[in-house]
Structure formats: structure tokens, C-alpha cells
Amino acid sequence: MAGHLRFLFGRSTQDQVRHQEVRALVINKMSETFEAVANHEAAWIEPNIQETLGVICEDLHISKRGTNQDELSPVFFEPLGTHNVPQPHPTQDQGQKLVKEIFENWDKPTPRPPTVTDQIYMLMYRIENILCTSARDFESEYGWSNTLSDYAKWIECGDIIPELVAEEFEGPLYGSRGSMLYFGYIARNQLNRPHTLLATLTKSDADERLSRYEAVVILTVMLSRLEDDECLNHNVIPVMVISVFPGFKLRILEAHYDYRGLVIRKSDFLSFVNGDAAIASMDILASFMCSKMIGNTIDPHIMTKPGATVPPLPGDNPGREIRSRELISSRVGSFWRGACDLFKSRIPDIKNTRNTDSEDGILGCGASAAG
């Protein structure tokens, strides 16, 4: 709320009105996209129907140095580059020694062949330790530890619902038997940035197509954050997703919403199938997870096609926003809550494996730059 007050005091009344009108338009259009995607029956979104759903997919080409190969616009995440990721700390217990141990044991056989669930959690645990546990060699700010998450100024949301996602979206979030949102991070309050980092787990085989669940998760987070008190002065919620699949592979998604609809840029799959592949892929992943949060998230023209004349927005947009959200609650919310009740008893295998799979001898990975 403090950030919202600073925003209001620094803007003219006309600018404030314009901002609220743009936000209302964003929420209305995003709500329509959410309704279309949530009601899409197939697990994967075919390229030929993406535009119908209001989804635009673009390629995210990544160099071996962990940077963007293409000139993209707009851009909201600027990867560090593998050479700029802080190195594991040379003396602390969770530093170089831990990293070396993890990669030396990467190819060590497990007591039993890992199941699909084992594979996604084994990889996710290591990624989580990269972000949250591994001590890095940089001067940390007062009161913060020296992990990559602190270096990048991310704060973890303890409870996905309601800290990150509104309760009305519980059904779409947990109604899937084979996918789940694993963690969520937001920018430190001092940054006044709406950027969000997510990780999802999917038990289905990796597919080049965008999954419905990936799109649903992104939209639920965007809609929830737009209505959160801390994001009232923003009309863009940039989201990065680490999307993990069986076979020890993942892809990186970057998403925002503009005049075209939900824009999702997706990378090729990064392989972690063996130690050598894991070292290179961890370097790239760390570069993106530590991205600098950039971009204009209060852009008054985000819903206007470049070169087009900006039309006056209807004065009743706030009312339309409320009606649109009520429509979604009635048409989609009740359906997904019912689906949630139906499937909750069937999905503890993926939600609870986080606790039960730890006995497989999985070591959390602590760093990207082990070599």
C-alpha cells in the first residue's frame, strides 16, 4: 500500500484516472483470456488455436552464455549471463564444497530406477537449493544471506494461496492431477516491482507445445497480483516460469500481457540428464533466475498497438471489471472448485512426494558455476 500511495502522490489526477482505466482494461481482457484457457479441454494448446484463446507464443532463444539471442520487445527480465552469476563461496560449508559434491554424485545410481515423480522432484530440489541454499561469494546486504535468491532480490511466498494466488483460483491451480505450482517468488518490497518467479512440475512427457496448465498458472498469478494492494500502481505483471518435466529437463517461460493477449516466450528444453549436461544447464538457469527486473510495468499504452491512435476508454471500465470477474467466478470458479474437491484426494502423490521422496538420497544442488 505504501508503494501505491507514493505512486498516487507523484501523479496528476488525469494520469491517475488514465492509469486506472488502463488497469481495468487489462484485467477485463486478461479475464476473458483466462476463461477461454481454463475452459480449453485439451492438456496442450495447439499452435493453430492459440490466437483464438488469446495466447501468443514466441521463441525464447538462449545463448550458451545464458543471455537472450534475439532483440525482444518489451523485455522485463535481463539475464545476468553465466559469467556474471556469483560464484560458490570458497570457504562456507554450503559453498564450493557442497557444489563439487553434488555434481560429482550427479550420475551416481539410485537404489531403484527413479519414477516420473522422482525425476521431477530430484531436479526441482536441486534447482531450489541453487536459489535458496548455496552460499555465494558476494557482499550481501545487511540482514540478508548470500544466496542467489537474495542476490536477485527475490522473496519466497510461504503459502501460494493466498499470498500469491487468490483463493478463487484454487480450483484451476490444484485441479490438475498431473501438474502443480511448486514455488513462487516476488520482488522485495523496496524494489516496487511486480515481477514474479514461479516453478511448475508436470508429470506428462515434455512437449514442444504450450501446456494449458502453464498458461492457467501464469494467468491466475497475473490476475491475483493485479488486484493485490502491493501492485495497484502497475498494469503489467511480468512472470518467469521454470517448467520442469520428466526426463530431467525443463524450459524457461517469460510472460506478460499486452494488446496482443497473453504473450509467452518459451525456450528450448534444457537437459540435466547427466552431470556434464547439468553443469552447463545450471549455469544458464542461474543466469535467468538472477535476471535483473526491468521494463515499464506502468506503461499507459500497453494495450495499444504501436502506431495506433489511443482511443478514449469507457468511463465504466471499473464496473465492467467487477462484472467480468463475477462472470468468471460463476462460470469457471464453481466448476474448478468442484474439480478440486474431486481430485484433491487423488493428487497427494504429487503434492506430498515433496516430503516422502526425500529419502531417495537426493542431494540439493547448490550452484550454477561448478566448473
PLY file of the C-alpha trace (Angstrom):
ply
format ascii 1.0
element vertex 371
property float x
property float y
property float z
element edge 370
property int vertex1
property int vertex2
end_header
0.00 0.00 0.00
2.91 2.35 0.71
4.10 1.96 -2.87
0.60 2.76 -4.10
0.50 5.95 -2.03
3.88 7.05 -3.38
2.57 6.44 -6.88
-0.59 8.49 -6.28
1.21 11.46 -4.78
3.60 11.56 -7.74
0.92 11.60 -10.44
-1.61 14.14 -11.65
-5.30 13.38 -11.28
-5.60 12.89 -15.03
-2.71 10.42 -15.04
-4.24 8.53 -12.13
-7.57 8.24 -13.92
-5.88 7.09 -17.11
-3.87 4.52 -15.16
-6.98 3.08 -13.53
-8.74 2.89 -16.89
-5.82 1.01 -18.43
-5.67 -1.38 -15.47
-9.39 -2.06 -15.79
-8.96 -2.82 -19.49
-6.02 -5.14 -18.79
-7.98 -7.04 -16.14
-11.06 -7.34 -18.36
-9.11 -8.68 -21.34
-6.99 -10.94 -19.17
-10.11 -12.32 -17.50
-11.51 -13.19 -20.92
-8.27 -14.98 -21.81
-8.34 -16.85 -18.51
-11.90 -18.01 -19.09
-11.02 -19.25 -22.59
-7.89 -21.10 -21.46
-9.46 -22.57 -18.31
-12.32 -24.00 -20.36
-9.99 -25.44 -23.00
-10.34 -29.21 -22.66
-7.04 -30.44 -24.12
-3.92 -30.59 -21.94
-1.81 -28.96 -24.67
-2.57 -25.84 -26.67
-2.15 -26.39 -30.39
-0.48 -23.52 -32.28
-3.46 -23.11 -34.61
-5.85 -22.26 -31.75
-3.57 -20.08 -29.63
-4.83 -16.85 -31.13
-8.44 -17.94 -30.59
-7.69 -18.37 -26.88
-5.88 -15.05 -26.69
-2.42 -16.59 -26.28
0.65 -15.59 -28.28
3.68 -17.93 -28.17
7.13 -16.70 -29.14
10.52 -18.41 -29.11
13.00 -17.56 -26.37
16.39 -18.23 -27.91
19.13 -18.54 -25.31
22.87 -18.40 -25.95
25.40 -20.69 -24.27
26.37 -17.66 -22.19
22.89 -17.58 -20.70
21.72 -14.43 -22.50
18.96 -13.60 -24.97
19.94 -14.13 -28.59
17.09 -12.07 -30.04
16.13 -8.41 -29.79
12.82 -8.76 -27.96
10.31 -6.05 -27.06
9.08 -5.41 -24.50
11.58 -7.09 -22.17
11.04 -7.46 -18.43
13.85 -9.84 -17.44
17.51 -9.20 -18.29
19.58 -12.35 -17.63
22.93 -11.84 -15.96
24.93 -14.04 -18.28
26.70 -17.09 -16.88
29.94 -15.16 -16.35
28.20 -12.70 -14.00
26.48 -15.21 -11.71
28.15 -15.03 -8.26
30.47 -17.98 -7.71
30.04 -20.51 -4.88
31.63 -19.22 -1.69
35.19 -20.61 -1.30
35.07 -21.26 2.46
31.49 -21.51 3.72
30.08 -25.01 4.27
27.30 -24.51 1.72
29.71 -23.11 -0.88
32.26 -24.73 -3.18
32.47 -27.98 -1.22
28.74 -28.62 -1.49
28.64 -27.76 -5.19
31.53 -30.07 -6.01
29.92 -32.91 -4.08
26.60 -32.51 -5.84
27.99 -32.63 -9.35
30.38 -35.46 -8.55
27.39 -37.53 -7.41
25.04 -36.45 -10.20
25.41 -39.69 -12.17
25.54 -41.95 -9.13
22.93 -44.73 -9.45
19.92 -44.56 -7.14
18.74 -47.59 -5.11
15.88 -48.01 -7.57
15.14 -46.55 -11.00
13.59 -43.11 -10.48
9.90 -42.85 -11.28
8.44 -39.92 -13.20
7.61 -38.24 -9.89
11.13 -38.95 -8.60
12.66 -37.34 -11.66
10.81 -34.03 -11.47
11.37 -33.71 -7.71
15.03 -34.68 -7.84
15.64 -31.93 -10.38
13.42 -29.42 -8.59
15.14 -29.95 -5.23
18.49 -29.19 -6.80
17.18 -26.08 -8.52
15.62 -24.91 -5.26
18.94 -25.34 -3.50
20.66 -23.33 -6.20
18.35 -20.45 -5.47
17.94 -20.70 -1.71
20.73 -22.70 -0.08
24.05 -22.38 -1.88
26.31 -19.73 -0.35
27.67 -17.34 -2.96
30.72 -15.13 -2.98
29.30 -11.61 -2.89
28.82 -8.95 -0.25
25.28 -9.40 1.00
23.13 -6.55 2.20
22.52 -6.13 5.90
20.08 -8.68 7.22
20.12 -10.89 4.12
22.01 -14.11 3.46
24.31 -14.62 0.49
22.24 -16.95 -1.67
21.24 -16.38 -5.27
17.67 -15.57 -4.28
18.97 -12.78 -2.06
21.38 -11.58 -4.72
18.48 -11.34 -7.18
16.24 -9.76 -4.50
13.57 -12.47 -4.58
11.35 -13.28 -1.59
9.57 -16.62 -1.41
5.81 -16.74 -0.85
5.30 -19.11 2.07
1.74 -20.03 1.14
0.87 -19.99 -2.55
-2.76 -19.36 -1.55
-3.49 -16.62 -0.57
-0.06 -14.94 -0.58
0.45 -15.26 -4.33
-2.82 -16.59 -5.76
-6.33 -15.54 -4.74
-8.49 -18.24 -3.16
-10.98 -18.11 -6.03
-8.32 -19.68 -8.26
-7.62 -22.68 -6.06
-9.51 -24.97 -8.43
-7.57 -24.12 -11.61
-4.32 -24.22 -9.65
-4.76 -27.61 -8.00
-7.46 -29.19 -10.16
-4.90 -30.90 -12.37
-3.86 -34.42 -11.41
-0.52 -34.29 -13.18
0.74 -30.72 -12.69
1.30 -28.34 -9.80
2.74 -24.96 -8.91
5.78 -25.78 -6.75
7.02 -22.38 -5.56
6.54 -18.67 -6.12
8.85 -15.70 -5.53
8.12 -11.99 -5.71
10.45 -8.99 -5.74
11.42 -7.33 -2.48
9.04 -4.58 -1.47
11.77 -1.94 -1.69
12.06 -2.52 -5.44
8.39 -1.69 -6.09
8.46 -4.27 -8.87
5.62 -6.70 -9.74
7.97 -9.28 -11.27
7.27 -12.88 -10.26
9.28 -16.12 -10.44
7.43 -19.46 -10.48
8.28 -23.15 -10.76
5.84 -25.75 -12.05
6.06 -29.54 -12.10
4.43 -31.63 -14.82
4.26 -35.43 -14.85
3.41 -35.67 -18.56
6.20 -36.17 -21.07
7.81 -32.96 -22.27
6.16 -31.45 -25.32
7.13 -28.52 -27.52
3.57 -27.22 -27.30
2.49 -24.91 -24.50
0.51 -26.74 -21.84
-2.86 -25.48 -20.69
-1.63 -25.69 -17.09
1.36 -23.44 -17.79
-0.96 -20.80 -19.25
-3.52 -21.16 -16.44
-0.88 -20.75 -13.72
0.51 -17.62 -15.36
-2.93 -16.05 -15.74
-4.04 -16.85 -12.18
-0.89 -15.25 -10.79
-1.21 -12.19 -13.03
-4.87 -11.61 -12.14
-4.27 -12.17 -8.43
-1.32 -9.80 -8.30
-3.06 -7.09 -10.31
-5.71 -6.92 -7.60
-3.24 -7.12 -4.73
-2.67 -3.92 -2.76
1.07 -4.01 -3.47
0.57 -3.95 -7.25
-2.15 -1.33 -7.65
0.26 1.04 -9.34
1.17 -1.50 -12.05
-0.70 -2.74 -15.09
1.87 -5.32 -16.20
2.83 -8.39 -14.14
5.94 -9.96 -15.70
6.21 -13.67 -14.90
9.10 -16.10 -15.34
8.34 -19.82 -15.04
10.78 -22.68 -14.54
8.72 -25.51 -16.03
10.05 -28.95 -15.03
9.25 -32.19 -16.86
10.21 -35.88 -16.59
13.47 -36.96 -18.18
15.42 -34.37 -16.13
14.59 -31.47 -18.41
12.96 -28.07 -18.13
12.19 -24.97 -20.11
12.07 -21.31 -19.23
8.95 -19.26 -19.91
8.67 -15.48 -19.79
5.20 -13.96 -19.91
3.40 -10.63 -19.88
0.04 -9.32 -21.08
-0.33 -6.61 -23.70
-2.59 -5.55 -26.60
-1.98 -8.91 -28.33
-3.10 -11.00 -25.36
-1.08 -13.31 -23.12
2.43 -13.28 -24.59
4.53 -16.29 -23.58
8.11 -16.75 -24.72
9.36 -20.29 -24.25
12.86 -21.65 -24.52
14.04 -24.97 -25.87
14.38 -27.66 -23.23
17.49 -27.60 -21.05
18.84 -31.07 -20.29
20.01 -32.24 -16.86
20.17 -35.91 -17.84
23.80 -36.32 -16.71
26.46 -34.41 -14.83
28.08 -32.74 -17.83
24.76 -31.55 -19.23
23.62 -30.43 -15.78
26.62 -28.16 -15.23
26.03 -26.23 -18.46
22.25 -26.07 -17.99
22.54 -24.97 -14.35
24.76 -22.09 -15.43
22.15 -20.92 -17.93
19.28 -21.41 -15.49
21.05 -19.43 -12.76
21.64 -16.59 -15.22
17.89 -16.34 -15.85
16.76 -16.89 -12.27
19.00 -13.99 -11.26
17.76 -11.73 -14.05
17.61 -8.02 -13.48
13.97 -6.93 -13.20
13.45 -4.28 -15.87
10.75 -2.87 -18.13
7.90 -0.39 -17.89
5.20 -2.02 -15.78
3.04 1.11 -15.63
3.00 1.65 -19.40
-0.24 3.53 -20.22
-0.06 2.24 -23.81
0.45 -1.45 -23.02
-2.97 -2.26 -24.52
-2.46 -0.11 -27.62
-0.92 -1.47 -30.80
2.19 0.54 -31.74
1.31 3.25 -34.23
-2.39 3.11 -33.47
-4.35 6.08 -32.17
-5.10 5.76 -28.48
-8.91 5.66 -28.17
-10.68 7.12 -25.14
-11.51 4.37 -22.69
-15.10 3.95 -21.42
-15.65 5.55 -18.07
-17.41 2.49 -16.67
-14.44 0.13 -17.00
-14.13 -0.40 -13.24
-17.71 -1.67 -13.21
-17.04 -3.86 -16.21
-14.01 -5.23 -14.40
-16.17 -6.32 -11.49
-18.80 -7.85 -13.76
-16.14 -9.70 -15.71
-14.63 -11.20 -12.57
-18.08 -12.17 -11.30
-18.74 -13.90 -14.60
-15.57 -15.92 -14.25
-16.39 -16.85 -10.67
-19.82 -18.12 -11.68
-18.84 -19.90 -14.89
-15.38 -21.19 -14.08
-14.85 -20.85 -10.35
-17.59 -23.22 -9.28
-16.58 -25.77 -11.90
-12.96 -25.79 -10.79
-13.81 -25.86 -7.12
-15.83 -28.96 -7.84
-12.94 -30.40 -9.81
-10.63 -29.55 -6.94
-12.82 -31.42 -4.44
-12.95 -34.38 -6.81
-9.24 -34.60 -7.43
-7.73 -33.44 -4.15
-7.89 -36.96 -2.83
-6.17 -38.21 -5.97
-3.23 -35.84 -6.17
-1.46 -36.22 -2.84
1.06 -38.40 -4.67
2.45 -35.32 -6.38
1.74 -32.79 -3.60
3.12 -34.98 -0.81
6.03 -36.52 -2.67
7.99 -33.47 -1.65
8.07 -34.98 1.82
8.26 -38.68 1.00
10.79 -38.62 -1.83
13.50 -37.02 0.29
14.60 -40.45 1.46
15.86 -41.30 -2.03
19.24 -39.82 -1.22
18.67 -36.69 -3.27
21.31 -34.00 -2.80
20.23 -30.40 -3.33
22.36 -28.70 -5.92
23.95 -25.50 -4.79
25.36 -23.66 -7.74
25.40 -22.94 -11.37
29.10 -22.33 -11.79
30.60 -25.54 -10.55
33.16 -25.86 -13.23
0 1
1 2
2 3
3 4
4 5
5 6
6 7
7 8
8 9
9 10
10 11
11 12
12 13
13 14
14 15
15 16
16 17
17 18
18 19
19 20
20 21
21 22
22 23
23 24
24 25
25 26
26 27
27 28
28 29
29 30
30 31
31 32
32 33
33 34
34 35
35 36
36 37
37 38
38 39
39 40
40 41
41 42
42 43
43 44
44 45
45 46
46 47
47 48
48 49
49 50
50 51
51 52
52 53
53 54
54 55
55 56
56 57
57 58
58 59
59 60
60 61
61 62
62 63
63 64
64 65
65 66
66 67
67 68
68 69
69 70
70 71
71 72
72 73
73 74
74 75
75 76
76 77
77 78
78 79
79 80
80 81
81 82
82 83
83 84
84 85
85 86
86 87
87 88
88 89
89 90
90 91
91 92
92 93
93 94
94 95
95 96
96 97
97 98
98 99
99 100
100 101
101 102
102 103
103 104
104 105
105 106
106 107
107 108
108 109
109 110
110 111
111 112
112 113
113 114
114 115
115 116
116 117
117 118
118 119
119 120
120 121
121 122
122 123
123 124
124 125
125 126
126 127
127 128
128 129
129 130
130 131
131 132
132 133
133 134
134 135
135 136
136 137
137 138
138 139
139 140
140 141
141 142
142 143
143 144
144 145
145 146
146 147
147 148
148 149
149 150
150 151
151 152
152 153
153 154
154 155
155 156
156 157
157 158
158 159
159 160
160 161
161 162
162 163
163 164
164 165
165 166
166 167
167 168
168 169
169 170
170 171
171 172
172 173
173 174
174 175
175 176
176 177
177 178
178 179
179 180
180 181
181 182
182 183
183 184
184 185
185 186
186 187
187 188
188 189
189 190
190 191
191 192
192 193
193 194
194 195
195 196
196 197
197 198
198 199
199 200
200 201
201 202
202 203
203 204
204 205
205 206
206 207
207 208
208 209
209 210
210 211
211 212
212 213
213 214
214 215
215 216
216 217
217 218
218 219
219 220
220 221
221 222
222 223
223 224
224 225
225 226
226 227
227 228
228 229
229 230
230 231
231 232
232 233
233 234
234 235
235 236
236 237
237 238
238 239
239 240
240 241
241 242
242 243
243 244
244 245
245 246
246 247
247 248
248 249
249 250
250 251
251 252
252 253
253 254
254 255
255 256
256 257
257 258
258 259
259 260
260 261
261 262
262 263
263 264
264 265
265 266
266 267
267 268
268 269
269 270
270 271
271 272
272 273
273 274
274 275
275 276
276 277
277 278
278 279
279 280
280 281
281 282
282 283
283 284
284 285
285 286
286 287
287 288
288 289
289 290
290 291
291 292
292 293
293 294
294 295
295 296
296 297
297 298
298 299
299 300
300 301
301 302
302 303
303 304
304 305
305 306
306 307
307 308
308 309
309 310
310 311
311 312
312 313
313 314
314 315
315 316
316 317
317 318
318 319
319 320
320 321
321 322
322 323
323 324
324 325
325 326
326 327
327 328
328 329
329 330
330 331
331 332
332 333
333 334
334 335
335 336
336 337
337 338
338 339
339 340
340 341
341 342
342 343
343 344
344 345
345 346
346 347
347 348
348 349
349 350
350 351
351 352
352 353
353 354
354 355
355 356
356 357
357 358
358 359
359 360
360 361
361 362
362 363
363 364
364 365
365 366
366 367
367 368
368 369
369 370
